[in-house]
Amino acid sequence: MQYKQFGKNGPMVSRLGFGCMRLPAVGEGKDKHCDDEACTPILRRAYDLGINFFDTAWGYTNRDNQRMVGEALHDVRDNIYLSSKLPPTEVQEPGDFRRKLEHSLKLMQTDHLDFYHMHALNAGRWEHAKKVQMDLDMLKAKEEGLIRHISFSFHDAPRVMVEIADRGIFDTLLCQYNLIDQSNEAVMAELAARGMGIMIMGPVAGGMITTGGEDFMKLYDTPAQSPQELALRFVLGNPSVSLALSGMQSIQMVEDNVAIVERMEQMDPAEVESYRTTNDKLRQLSDLYCTGCAYCNVCPMEIRPQQHFKAYNRAKVWGLFEAAKKDYLEDELDKDAEKCLGCGACAAECPQFIGIPEKLQEIKQYFLG
């Protein structure tokens, strides 16, 4: 495993971090929870292979994810860095922040969190965080040793990222960055120069890069042996980036990703230039950048928006129209689109601000005319 200092004053962290949001789960709806029997071996294998950074959050897996991480790794706590997150919307009145932080500590079987994030910040959530003085609560918790580093995860325009960082309390940030979406790149470089640690989520763009397969690989001059390796090489090759989170769901995924990081070497100028000149097809994706996070799975009609977007991107970006249309029809996504009430509940949850009801109808028209 390779390691890098996490910002100017941070610890040495594994360049591959474990993003725990996608850990295996069982049950549906309100009954969904982590599959302990499947999760524990995956997390332990990651630790055995040198991953020392594990990231979870208050709401992951129906609020069961923090417990799972704590149970799987409590006996190696002194050798790892634990990261968690709390949305500002969970803080509505005095005492909310402290109660929820202490609950997270209990679930994770630890007396402190190495990194604690304001979760999924955008301009609105940042204003709310300041209104309820969540920033001051975090500073107090840091002074008491309950938090080692104050962080934020981010979903908004780059200028908002600068505004948040200017508050001066944050040691690190977590943001989107990958071969498809480089909108945060300039601000990442600016904040890294200030000494902030930069951590990346979505290095494979919610699976879109790996879905592209060999068609994606042909676009670049690279020694990478797979789309997954191509994606990680690009992200970790950026000098502003300390580590990238990967949502690994099996021991095989862990072993494959660790092997990629272990064989990484300095990229030559030709490879960097190849990455920089992403073709026009990829740029077209900017109007429909779905990471597959599934936050939109709140539909009263049980519509699965991310499945529609996956089929559309496969056709639009890689030119695989017939194959994507076949999947679209076999999954009966056209019938999903017909059931849409247009209520907007899904769009309200989307970190990428996609107008989901409208897009569902556009995609249906795209495939069926």
C-alpha positions as CSV (number, residue, x, y, z in Angstrom):
1,M,0.0,0.0,0.0
2,Q,1.1,3.6,-0.7
3,Y,0.6,6.3,1.9
4,K,0.5,10.1,1.8
5,Q,0.2,12.9,4.3
6,F,-3.4,14.1,4.5
7,G,-3.0,17.8,4.2
8,K,-0.3,20.0,5.8
9,N,-0.9,18.8,9.4
10,G,-2.7,15.4,8.9
11,P,-1.6,11.8,9.4
12,M,-0.2,9.4,6.8
13,V,-3.2,7.8,5.2
14,S,-3.5,4.9,2.7
15,R,-4.0,6.4,-0.7
16,L,-6.9,4.0,-1.1
17,G,-9.6,4.6,1.5
18,F,-12.6,2.5,2.2
19,G,-15.9,4.2,1.5
20,C,-18.4,2.2,3.5
21,M,-21.7,3.5,2.1
22,R,-22.0,0.6,-0.3
23,L,-21.2,-2.3,2.1
24,P,-23.4,-5.4,1.6
25,A,-26.8,-5.1,3.2
26,V,-29.9,-7.3,3.7
27,G,-33.6,-6.4,4.0
28,E,-35.6,-3.7,2.2
29,G,-36.9,-0.3,3.0
30,K,-36.9,0.5,6.7
31,D,-35.7,-3.0,7.5
32,K,-32.5,-2.7,5.4
33,H,-29.3,-3.1,7.5
34,C,-25.7,-4.2,7.1
35,D,-25.0,-7.9,6.4
36,D,-22.6,-8.5,9.3
37,E,-21.5,-11.9,8.0
38,A,-20.6,-10.4,4.6
39,C,-19.2,-7.0,5.8
40,T,-16.8,-8.1,8.5
41,P,-14.5,-10.2,6.2
42,I,-14.4,-7.4,3.6
43,L,-13.4,-4.7,6.1
44,R,-10.9,-7.0,7.8
45,R,-9.3,-7.9,4.4
46,A,-9.0,-4.2,3.6
47,Y,-7.2,-3.7,6.9
48,D,-4.9,-6.6,6.4
49,L,-3.9,-5.2,3.0
50,G,-2.9,-1.9,4.4
51,I,-6.0,0.3,4.1
52,N,-6.0,2.5,7.2
53,F,-8.8,5.0,6.4
54,F,-12.5,4.0,6.8
55,D,-15.3,6.4,6.0
56,T,-18.9,6.1,7.1
57,A,-21.8,8.5,7.9
58,W,-24.7,9.0,10.2
59,G,-27.3,8.0,7.7
60,Y,-25.6,5.2,5.7
61,T,-27.6,1.8,5.5
62,N,-30.5,3.1,7.6
63,R,-28.1,4.4,10.3
64,D,-26.6,0.9,10.7
65,N,-23.3,1.6,8.9
66,Q,-21.4,3.2,11.8
67,R,-22.2,0.2,14.0
68,M,-20.9,-2.2,11.4
69,V,-17.6,-0.4,11.0
70,G,-17.1,-0.2,14.7
71,E,-17.8,-3.9,15.3
72,A,-15.6,-5.0,12.5
73,L,-12.6,-2.9,13.4
74,H,-12.7,-2.0,17.1
75,D,-9.8,-4.3,18.0
76,V,-7.5,-2.5,15.6
77,R,-8.8,1.0,16.4
78,D,-5.3,2.3,17.3
79,N,-4.0,1.4,13.8
80,I,-6.7,3.1,11.7
81,Y,-8.3,6.4,11.0
82,L,-12.1,6.6,11.4
83,S,-14.1,9.2,9.4
84,S,-17.8,9.9,9.8
85,K,-20.3,12.6,8.8
86,L,-23.4,14.4,10.1
87,P,-25.7,16.4,7.8
88,P,-26.4,19.9,9.2
89,T,-30.1,19.2,8.8
90,E,-29.8,16.8,11.7
91,V,-29.0,19.7,13.9
92,Q,-32.1,21.7,14.7
93,E,-31.8,22.8,18.3
94,P,-29.0,23.1,21.0
95,G,-27.6,19.8,22.0
96,D,-28.5,17.9,18.8
97,F,-25.0,17.9,17.5
98,R,-23.4,16.7,20.8
99,R,-26.0,13.9,21.3
100,K,-25.5,12.6,17.7
101,L,-21.7,12.8,17.9
102,E,-21.7,10.9,21.2
103,H,-24.1,8.3,19.7
104,S,-21.8,7.8,16.7
105,L,-18.8,7.4,19.0
106,K,-20.8,4.7,20.9
107,L,-21.8,2.9,17.8
108,M,-18.2,2.9,16.5
109,Q,-16.7,1.8,19.8
110,T,-14.3,4.7,20.1
111,D,-13.7,7.7,22.2
112,H,-12.9,10.0,19.2
113,L,-13.3,10.3,15.5
114,D,-10.2,11.2,13.5
115,F,-12.2,13.0,10.8
116,Y,-15.8,14.4,11.3
117,H,-17.6,16.0,8.4
118,M,-20.4,18.4,7.8
119,H,-22.1,16.0,5.4
120,A,-23.1,16.9,1.8
121,L,-22.7,20.6,2.1
122,N,-24.2,23.0,-0.5
123,A,-25.0,26.7,-0.2
124,G,-28.2,26.0,1.6
125,R,-26.9,23.4,4.1
126,W,-23.9,25.7,4.8
127,E,-26.2,28.6,5.7
128,H,-28.2,26.2,8.0
129,A,-25.0,24.9,9.6
130,K,-23.9,28.5,10.5
131,K,-27.4,29.4,11.7
132,V,-27.5,26.5,14.2
133,Q,-23.8,27.1,15.1
134,M,-22.7,23.6,14.0
135,D,-19.3,25.0,13.2
136,L,-18.9,26.2,16.8
137,D,-20.1,22.8,18.1
138,M,-17.4,21.1,16.0
139,L,-14.7,23.4,17.3
140,K,-15.7,22.7,20.9
141,A,-15.7,18.9,20.2
142,K,-12.3,19.2,18.7
143,E,-11.0,21.1,21.7
144,E,-12.3,18.3,23.9
145,G,-10.6,15.6,21.8
146,L,-13.8,14.0,20.5
147,I,-12.8,15.1,17.0
148,R,-9.2,15.2,15.7
149,H,-9.9,16.9,12.3
150,I,-12.9,18.9,11.2
151,S,-14.0,18.2,7.6
152,F,-16.7,18.7,5.1
153,S,-18.1,16.7,2.2
154,F,-19.3,18.8,-0.7
155,H,-22.0,18.9,-3.5
156,D,-22.3,22.3,-5.1
157,A,-20.5,24.8,-7.4
158,P,-16.8,25.2,-6.8
159,R,-17.2,28.9,-5.7
160,V,-19.3,27.6,-2.7
161,M,-16.4,25.2,-1.8
162,V,-14.1,28.2,-1.4
163,E,-16.6,30.1,0.7
164,I,-16.9,27.2,3.1
165,A,-13.2,26.7,3.3
166,D,-12.7,30.4,4.0
167,R,-14.4,29.8,7.4
168,G,-11.0,28.6,8.5
169,I,-12.0,25.6,10.7
170,F,-11.7,22.8,8.2
171,D,-8.6,20.6,7.9
172,T,-9.8,18.4,5.0
173,L,-12.6,18.1,2.5
174,L,-14.3,15.3,0.5
175,C,-15.5,16.1,-3.0
176,Q,-16.3,14.6,-6.4
177,Y,-13.5,14.3,-9.0
178,N,-12.9,11.8,-11.7
179,L,-12.2,11.4,-15.5
180,I,-15.8,12.5,-16.2
181,D,-16.2,15.4,-13.8
182,Q,-13.2,17.7,-13.2
183,S,-15.3,20.8,-12.2
184,N,-13.6,21.0,-8.7
185,E,-10.0,20.6,-10.0
186,A,-8.9,24.3,-9.8
187,V,-10.4,24.8,-6.4
188,M,-8.9,21.6,-5.1
189,A,-5.4,22.8,-6.1
190,E,-6.0,26.2,-4.4
191,L,-7.1,24.6,-1.2
192,A,-4.4,22.0,-1.2
193,A,-1.9,24.8,-1.5
194,R,-3.4,26.3,1.6
195,G,-2.6,23.1,3.4
196,M,-6.0,21.4,3.3
197,G,-6.2,17.6,2.8
198,I,-8.2,16.6,-0.3
199,M,-10.1,13.3,-0.4
200,I,-12.0,12.1,-3.4
201,M,-15.3,10.3,-3.6
202,G,-16.7,8.8,-6.8
203,P,-13.3,8.0,-8.5
204,V,-15.1,5.7,-10.9
205,A,-18.1,8.1,-11.3
206,G,-20.6,5.8,-9.6
207,G,-19.5,2.9,-11.8
208,M,-19.9,4.7,-15.1
209,I,-16.2,4.4,-16.0
210,T,-16.1,0.7,-15.3
211,T,-19.4,0.2,-17.1
212,G,-17.7,1.8,-20.2
213,G,-15.2,-1.1,-20.2
214,E,-12.9,-1.4,-23.1
215,D,-14.8,1.4,-25.0
216,F,-13.6,3.7,-22.3
217,M,-10.1,2.4,-22.3
218,K,-9.7,3.1,-26.0
219,L,-10.0,6.9,-25.4
220,Y,-6.7,7.2,-23.5
221,D,-3.0,6.5,-23.9
222,T,-2.4,4.7,-20.6
223,P,-0.7,1.7,-19.2
224,A,-3.7,0.9,-17.1
225,Q,-4.9,-2.7,-17.4
226,S,-8.6,-2.0,-16.6
227,P,-11.1,0.9,-16.5
228,Q,-10.9,0.8,-12.7
229,E,-7.2,1.2,-12.8
230,L,-7.5,4.0,-15.3
231,A,-9.9,5.8,-13.0
232,L,-7.7,5.5,-9.9
233,R,-4.5,6.4,-11.8
234,F,-6.2,9.6,-12.9
235,V,-7.5,10.6,-9.5
236,L,-4.4,9.6,-7.5
237,G,-2.1,11.1,-10.1
238,N,-3.4,14.6,-9.2
239,P,-0.8,16.1,-6.8
240,S,-3.6,17.8,-4.8
241,V,-5.2,14.5,-3.9
242,S,-4.2,12.6,-0.7
243,L,-6.5,9.6,-1.0
244,A,-9.5,8.3,-2.9
245,L,-12.5,6.5,-1.4
246,S,-13.7,3.4,-3.0
247,G,-17.1,1.8,-2.2
248,M,-15.9,-1.8,-2.2
249,Q,-18.5,-4.5,-1.9
250,S,-16.5,-7.7,-1.9
251,I,-13.1,-9.1,-0.9
252,Q,-12.3,-9.4,-4.6
253,M,-12.9,-5.7,-5.2
254,V,-10.7,-4.9,-2.2
255,E,-7.9,-7.1,-3.5
256,D,-8.2,-5.7,-7.1
257,N,-8.1,-2.1,-5.9
258,V,-5.2,-2.6,-3.5
259,A,-3.2,-4.2,-6.3
260,I,-3.9,-1.2,-8.6
261,V,-2.6,1.2,-6.0
262,E,0.4,-0.9,-5.1
263,R,1.6,-1.0,-8.8
264,M,1.0,2.7,-9.4
265,E,4.0,4.7,-10.6
266,Q,4.7,8.3,-11.6
267,M,2.7,9.2,-14.7
268,D,4.6,10.5,-17.6
269,P,3.5,13.7,-19.4
270,A,1.9,11.8,-22.3
271,E,-0.4,9.9,-20.0
272,V,-1.4,13.1,-18.2
273,E,-2.1,14.9,-21.4
274,S,-4.2,12.0,-22.6
275,Y,-6.3,12.3,-19.5
276,R,-6.6,16.0,-19.9
277,T,-8.0,15.8,-23.4
278,T,-11.2,13.9,-22.5
279,N,-13.3,13.7,-25.7
280,D,-16.5,15.4,-26.5
281,K,-18.6,12.4,-25.7
282,L,-17.5,12.5,-22.1
283,R,-18.1,16.2,-21.8
284,Q,-21.7,15.6,-22.9
285,L,-22.2,13.7,-19.6
286,S,-22.1,16.9,-17.6
287,D,-25.8,17.5,-17.9
288,L,-26.6,14.1,-16.4
289,Y,-23.9,13.2,-13.9
290,C,-25.4,10.5,-11.7
291,T,-23.1,8.8,-9.2
292,G,-25.4,6.0,-8.4
293,C,-25.7,7.0,-4.7
294,A,-29.4,5.9,-4.7
295,Y,-30.4,8.8,-2.4
296,C,-33.2,9.3,-4.9
297,N,-34.8,5.9,-4.0
298,V,-37.6,7.6,-2.1
299,C,-40.3,7.3,-4.9
300,P,-43.8,6.3,-3.7
301,M,-44.1,4.4,-7.0
302,E,-40.8,2.6,-6.4
303,I,-39.2,4.0,-9.5
304,R,-35.4,3.5,-9.7
305,P,-34.0,6.7,-11.3
306,Q,-30.4,5.6,-11.2
307,Q,-31.2,2.6,-13.4
308,H,-32.6,4.9,-16.1
309,F,-29.5,7.1,-15.9
310,K,-27.2,4.1,-16.1
311,A,-28.9,3.0,-19.4
312,Y,-28.9,6.5,-20.8
313,N,-25.2,7.1,-20.1
314,R,-24.2,3.8,-21.5
315,A,-25.9,4.8,-24.8
316,K,-25.0,8.5,-24.9
317,V,-21.4,8.4,-23.7
318,W,-20.1,5.2,-25.2
319,G,-22.4,4.9,-28.2
320,L,-23.8,1.5,-27.1
321,F,-27.4,2.5,-28.0
322,E,-28.8,-0.9,-29.0
323,A,-27.4,-2.7,-26.0
324,A,-28.6,0.0,-23.6
325,K,-32.0,0.1,-25.2
326,K,-32.3,-3.6,-24.8
327,D,-31.5,-3.3,-21.1
328,Y,-33.9,-0.4,-20.7
329,L,-36.8,-2.4,-22.1
330,E,-35.9,-5.7,-20.3
331,D,-35.8,-3.9,-17.0
332,E,-39.2,-2.4,-17.9
333,L,-37.8,1.1,-17.2
334,D,-40.3,2.5,-19.8
335,K,-43.1,1.4,-17.5
336,D,-41.3,3.1,-14.6
337,A,-41.3,6.3,-16.5
338,E,-45.0,6.0,-17.1
339,K,-45.7,5.6,-13.4
340,C,-43.9,8.8,-12.4
341,L,-46.2,11.3,-10.5
342,G,-43.8,14.2,-11.1
343,C,-43.9,14.9,-7.3
344,G,-40.1,15.8,-7.2
345,A,-39.4,13.8,-4.0
346,C,-36.5,12.1,-5.8
347,A,-35.0,15.4,-7.1
348,A,-35.1,16.9,-3.7
349,E,-32.7,14.2,-2.5
350,C,-30.2,14.3,-5.4
351,P,-26.8,15.7,-4.5
352,Q,-26.1,16.4,-8.2
353,F,-29.3,18.5,-8.6
354,I,-30.7,16.5,-11.4
355,G,-34.3,17.3,-12.4
356,I,-35.2,13.6,-12.2
357,P,-38.9,13.6,-13.2
358,E,-38.2,15.5,-16.4
359,K,-35.1,13.4,-17.2
360,L,-37.0,10.2,-16.9
361,Q,-39.4,11.4,-19.6
362,E,-36.5,12.6,-21.8
363,I,-34.7,9.3,-21.5
364,K,-37.9,7.4,-22.5
365,Q,-38.2,9.6,-25.5
366,Y,-34.5,9.1,-26.3
367,F,-34.9,5.3,-26.4
368,L,-38.4,4.9,-27.8
369,G,-38.9,8.1,-29.8
